[in-house]
Amino acid sequence: MQTIGIIHTPFTNLEDMPIQPAGASDIQGEVVVHEEFAEGLRDLEDFSHIYLIYQFHKATRTELTVVPFMDTVSRGVYATRSPLRPNHIGISIVNLVSVKGNTVNVRGIDILDGTPLLDIKPFIAAFDQVAESRDGWMTATSAEVARKRSDTRFV
Ligand SMILES: C[S@@+](CC[C@H](N)C(=O)[O-])C[C@H]1O[C@@H](n2cnc3c(N)ncnc32)[C@H](O)[C@@H]1O
């Protein structure tokens, strides 16, 4: 596994930032892919949404149970999106705005500035959209998720 680029966002502090892209719809970010991988961005621009897969590089510990931002009860880490998982890997579906050279401009980003990028994949409805899903413990509405801001629990 190697870092393929760096994610730049307005968020320089782990506290008081969006906890998911739903809470960052107006937030612009810039994904700068290392030159040696830039050719791999060909044909990406026609997709409206992409997955960013990245390393939660400021997560310095692991917890197998956590109290998620949207809950008050402890949950198994794999039933959550907590950064404190054994492999500190995050995934965000963001709006693709443009691709210029080795830079991908995106909107709707819930990621700390300077985060190492591991992969980019296109969101493809025929592959990725599910007709019916269950959300387990997560009972909050989209509006509540959008309003929620991070705190120090995972720092
Ligand atoms: C709950 S996680 C969800 C991230 C992603 N959408 C996911 O589901 O994997 C989002 C929070 O992770 C934290 N975070 C973001 N970037 C990080 C980084 N590079 N290192 C450590 N924590 C980070 C921030 O507190 C942010 O609010």
Ligand as a Chemical Component Dictionary entry (heavy atoms), coordinates in Angstrom:
data_LIG
# 
_chem_comp.id                   LIG 
_chem_comp.type                 NON-POLYMER 
_chem_comp.pdbx_formal_charge   0 
_chem_comp.three_letter_code    LIG 
# 
loop_
_chem_comp_atom.comp_id 
_chem_comp_atom.atom_id 
_chem_comp_atom.alt_atom_id 
_chem_comp_atom.type_symbol 
_chem_comp_atom.charge 
_chem_comp_atom.model_Cartn_x 
_chem_comp_atom.model_Cartn_y 
_chem_comp_atom.model_Cartn_z 
_chem_comp_atom.pdbx_ordinal 
LIG C1  C1  C 0  -16.572 9.871  11.674 1  
LIG S1  S1  S 1  -15.252 10.049 10.492 2  
LIG C2  C2  C 0  -16.091 9.613  8.989  3  
LIG C3  C3  C 0  -15.164 9.699  7.824  4  
LIG C4  C4  C 0  -15.654 8.999  6.577  5  
LIG N1  N1  N 0  -16.789 9.658  5.963  6  
LIG C5  C5  C 0  -15.990 7.541  6.860  7  
LIG O1  O1  O 0  -17.165 7.206  6.995  8  
LIG O2  O2  O -1 -15.044 6.735  6.925  9  
LIG C6  C6  C 0  -15.097 11.802 10.281 10 
LIG C7  C7  C 0  -14.303 12.392 11.374 11 
LIG O3  O3  O 0  -13.001 11.818 11.359 12 
LIG C8  C8  C 0  -12.053 12.740 11.823 13 
LIG N2  N2  N 0  -11.002 12.840 10.821 14 
LIG C9  C9  C 0  -11.067 13.366 9.564  15 
LIG N3  N3  N 0  -9.882  13.272 8.946  16 
LIG C10 C10 C 0  -9.030  12.669 9.823  17 
LIG C11 C11 C 0  -7.653  12.312 9.780  18 
LIG N4  N4  N 0  -6.886  12.537 8.720  19 
LIG N5  N5  N 0  -7.103  11.707 10.880 20 
LIG C12 C12 C 0  -7.852  11.472 11.979 21 
LIG N6  N6  N 0  -9.169  11.802 12.086 22 
LIG C13 C13 C 0  -9.751  12.390 11.014 23 
LIG C14 C14 C 0  -12.792 14.072 12.050 24 
LIG O4  O4  O 0  -13.081 14.196 13.422 25 
LIG C15 C15 C 0  -14.075 13.873 11.248 26 
LIG O5  O5  O 0  -15.141 14.617 11.807 27 
# 
loop_
_chem_comp_bond.comp_id 
_chem_comp_bond.atom_id_1 
_chem_comp_bond.atom_id_2 
_chem_comp_bond.value_order 
_chem_comp_bond.pdbx_ordinal 
LIG C1  S1  SING 1  
LIG S1  C2  SING 2  
LIG S1  C6  SING 3  
LIG C2  C3  SING 4  
LIG C3  C4  SING 5  
LIG C4  N1  SING 6  
LIG C4  C5  SING 7  
LIG C5  O1  DOUB 8  
LIG C5  O2  SING 9  
LIG C6  C7  SING 10 
LIG C7  O3  SING 11 
LIG C7  C15 SING 12 
LIG O3  C8  SING 13 
LIG C8  N2  SING 14 
LIG C8  C14 SING 15 
LIG N2  C9  SING 16 
LIG N2  C13 SING 17 
LIG C9  N3  DOUB 18 
LIG N3  C10 SING 19 
LIG C10 C11 SING 20 
LIG C10 C13 DOUB 21 
LIG C11 N4  SING 22 
LIG C11 N5  DOUB 23 
LIG N5  C12 SING 24 
LIG C12 N6  DOUB 25 
LIG N6  C13 SING 26 
LIG C14 O4  SING 27 
LIG C14 C15 SING 28 
LIG C15 O5  SING 29 
# 
